[in-house]
Amino acid sequence: MKDIEWAKINKDVLASLESPRPLFWVVIAVCFTLVLAGVAAEAYQYNYGLGTALMNRPHYWQLYISNFVFWIGMSHSGTLLSAILLLTKADWRKPIYRFAEAMTLFSILTAAIFPVIHLGRVWDMYWVLPYPNERTIWPNFRSPLLWDAAAITTYATSSALFLYVGMIPDLAICRDNAKGWRKKLYTAMSLGWMGRATEWVAFRKTYVLLACFLVPLAVSVHSIVASDFAMSMVPDWHITSFPPYFVAGALYSGCAAIITLFVMLRYLFRFEAYMTTEIMDKTVKLTFAIAMVWNFLNLGEYAAIWYSNDMFEKEVLIQKFIGPYAPVVWGMLLCATVAPFAMAFEKFRHNMWAMFWLSLVLQLGMWLERFQIVSPPLASNHMPWTWAVVWPGTIQMTLTVASFGWFTMLFLIFCKIFPSVSMYEVKEMVFHRRIASSRDEMEDISKIKDEVMQTEVGLK
Amino acid sequence: MALKRMLENWSRLRQHDYYADEPYMWGMSIDLNKCTGCGACVTACYAENNLPVVGKEHCGSGHSMHWMRIERFWTEPEDNPDVDIEEATDHPERGAHYLPMMCQQCNHAPCEPVCPVAATYHTPDALNAQVYNRCVGSRYCGNNCPFKVRYFNFFDFWNELPHPLEMQLNPDVTVRSKGIMEKCTFCVQRIRSAKDAAEDAGHHDHVEDGTLLTACQQSCPTQAIVFGNLKDEDSKVKRGWESHQVELEHFEQDKSEDVRGYRVFEELNVEPCVMYLDRVRDTEA
């Protein structure tokens, strides 16, 4: 990696804005079709009522909520990769953090759709916000759903800001090389960046400050999402360890998503020189560590329920493993607990396409995990007379698939318009590696010198 | 201004026994010995509270709107506990238990704190009120209710009502549209008019016991349901609670065999306002 010329970095990244592989357009078209299908499903549900989604009593919540948790979770690893690894000075993050941040932003935008379409009266959704009104009616500040609304809007704003601020020096490079509407866009967005030393100092400070703000925010956001469940009294939702469990699960599924997008971008935009196997290796190792944390918390939760001897919770736990939703739970354990052990093998870690498929399996496992958090406890709740099993219907599934299309579409459009590899940070990385290797060379020379000296001494 | 008023309200509500001096606390007692599971209370509730009859198909998919329901449980045969009761055709009818279940008007209602828009709240007369106009349909309250007695309007059921039938709707009760939650109100429209009538007759803060009947109580052929003011020492329901040693803020009311009073899910500490009297049966006959 240290051999890449700086001008070549600019050229390669700018080329990604112009000429992706033809498959790019195919993916965009497929995603757009899915989004259209989702819009149709939502229009139908809006007009006829939520019953068309096949939710019922006691299944008041289902896929919309589990999708919401899934997408919010996915957004977390973007922050992890960009902010936490920035603060811990892990330089391998540099070629991949830009797209991870974009992933954060777009998965929040995807997640934000679900609580809205899930409402019975979508047209009154703004009542959840504490806006001043002439009747002095306030929302209920004790409700975790209100905390959600606050957390999501804060997180979306700050991660958009973080993404944008980190992109300013690159936008200036784009501005200097662009024509037409792109020139106008980049000129406006690069805020007159000239690359002066004072600008760099201010930029560095702002960036680190934002990173420091984002890390605790990310942890609190997913803890609040966990509170939606933990603050209720539904058996198997009312669990103290849910916030850390949710944060670990979020980082897990998010890291898997980063691996997927890593391979996809590497192929679609020809980034083979930057997204190397070495970086993939480190990302996968991180994912493996997080997977183990998640597994520990998951097993800890089972143990806590089992030994608590709470009649209702124990019943739900047993029903999870042998009840009607057992295939989901066992599928989750297979995909998210057994499958990650493949990442322990170096040969597997270095095979890009193997990792692509494995990361999809991990994400499937984590998606099933969210489903088994939401549905089985409602199916076997406190009141046995209301026990019922409901599987999500066509409308819910269409909207779920559409959400994947929506996310991928936004993400790929972003990568087409903005540099998805950070040019200035990659240059820094190349610079540091060059210095490091030249230091090694110097050491080699001095070693040879020493040997020659010793030999000379020996000859004498 | 609004903020100041909100803070004032909060500090008042944080006081313990904020509603202690209120003259009313509506409560109920249901004698399962008397209940025959006939379903008259359910029918009366449908008529009184404008509940939509959703039809076989919607009922099957779990969208029925019965605020009051008769839950039927079977006693497992003692000699063979593994027998599948649904399958056993020769199972004697007398093994059935009936439990009329409606909103328990919990004093520590789990549905209230979770509503994002505060559409459900506690009234000073200890009712768990649902404000239809304010509800946005997040359905969190329905999940958090351990009795699962909250009903969501999954469709606009009233759209299909054929012409003259709208004339039989109760004008005192709202007709609810799709996307909102509803539940048993203890016939709040009757409570309000009874209070007004008592006020007009000069009885301040006192509704004579027995003048106010809920729809289910009124139609119960065996008079298993008793409704009244728990703050009124002479009311039938209060005397019933006392004689069966059921009181609020005591949830371990497991007493001697001959005391039949209990509240459903007392151990969850939700403080329901409905007392049930256990059914006594001769198991040897």
Interface residues (C-beta under 8 A of the other chain):
Chain A: Y48 G49 L50 G51 L54 M55 N56 R57 P58 H59 Y60 W61 P115 H118 L119 G120 R121 V122 D124 M125 W127 V128 P132 N133 T136 I137 W138 P139 N140 R142 S143 P144 L145 L146 A149 D228 M231 S232 M233 V234 L378 N381 H382 M383 P384 W385 T386 A388 V390
Chain B: M1 A2 R5 M6 H58 S61 G62 H63 E71 R72 F73 L99 M101 P110 P113 V114 C115 P116 V117 A118 R134 C135 V136 G137 S138 R139 Y140 G142 N143 N144 P146 F147 K148 R150 Y151 F152 N153 F154 F155 D156 K178 G179 I180 M181 F265 L268
